[in-house]
Amino acid sequence: MKLRPYNIPTAEWRKFVKLKTSQEFKQKANEFIQSDTLLSSFSNPKEDCLAQILGPDNHGRLRAMGHGMSMSKLACFQVKSKYVTEMQQAQVQLQQQVHELQETLAKIIAT
């Protein structure tokens, strides 16, 4: 009861605590923690462990993603992240090529 937020009525908080401390909930949580869904569900928040344990999110919202996040925004961020990663890898390869060319040029000039 000490953890009850001030804006939650006592009766509602007791129901919540009773539900989340039940054996059924604990067993369900343990199954998900031990399964492979923990690793495979990061790309789809509708099927991740949190959604499977706590139930579906409210329409238009994503749990634990902050204010204003939606599935379409998440998809855009994932695509952006993918392209940024690809560009970083390409940049590293180009830097290696430039370094190799500089070494080759230095050897040619030295001879």
Secondary structure in CASP SS format (residue, H / E / C, confidence):
PFRMAT SS
TARGET T0000
AUTHOR 0000-0000-0000
METHOD secondary structure of the structure
MODEL  1
M C 1.00
K C 1.00
L C 1.00
R C 1.00
P C 1.00
Y C 1.00
N C 1.00
I C 1.00
P C 1.00
T H 1.00
A H 1.00
E H 1.00
W H 1.00
R H 1.00
K H 1.00
F H 1.00
V H 1.00
K H 1.00
L H 1.00
K H 1.00
T C 1.00
S C 1.00
Q H 1.00
E H 1.00
F H 1.00
K H 1.00
Q H 1.00
K H 1.00
A H 1.00
N H 1.00
E H 1.00
F H 1.00
I H 1.00
Q H 1.00
S C 1.00
D C 1.00
T H 1.00
L H 1.00
L H 1.00
S H 1.00
S C 1.00
F C 1.00
S C 1.00
N C 1.00
P H 1.00
K H 1.00
E H 1.00
D C 1.00
C H 1.00
L H 1.00
A H 1.00
Q H 1.00
I H 1.00
L H 1.00
G C 1.00
P C 1.00
D C 1.00
N C 1.00
H C 1.00
G C 1.00
R C 1.00
L C 1.00
R C 1.00
A C 1.00
M C 1.00
G C 1.00
H C 1.00
G C 1.00
M C 1.00
S C 1.00
M H 1.00
S H 1.00
K H 1.00
L H 1.00
A H 1.00
C H 1.00
F H 1.00
Q H 1.00
V H 1.00
K H 1.00
S H 1.00
K H 1.00
Y H 1.00
V H 1.00
T H 1.00
E H 1.00
M H 1.00
Q H 1.00
Q H 1.00
A H 1.00
Q H 1.00
V H 1.00
Q H 1.00
L H 1.00
Q H 1.00
Q H 1.00
Q H 1.00
V H 1.00
H H 1.00
E H 1.00
L H 1.00
Q H 1.00
E H 1.00
T H 1.00
L H 1.00
A H 1.00
K H 1.00
I H 1.00
I H 1.00
A H 1.00
T C 1.00
END
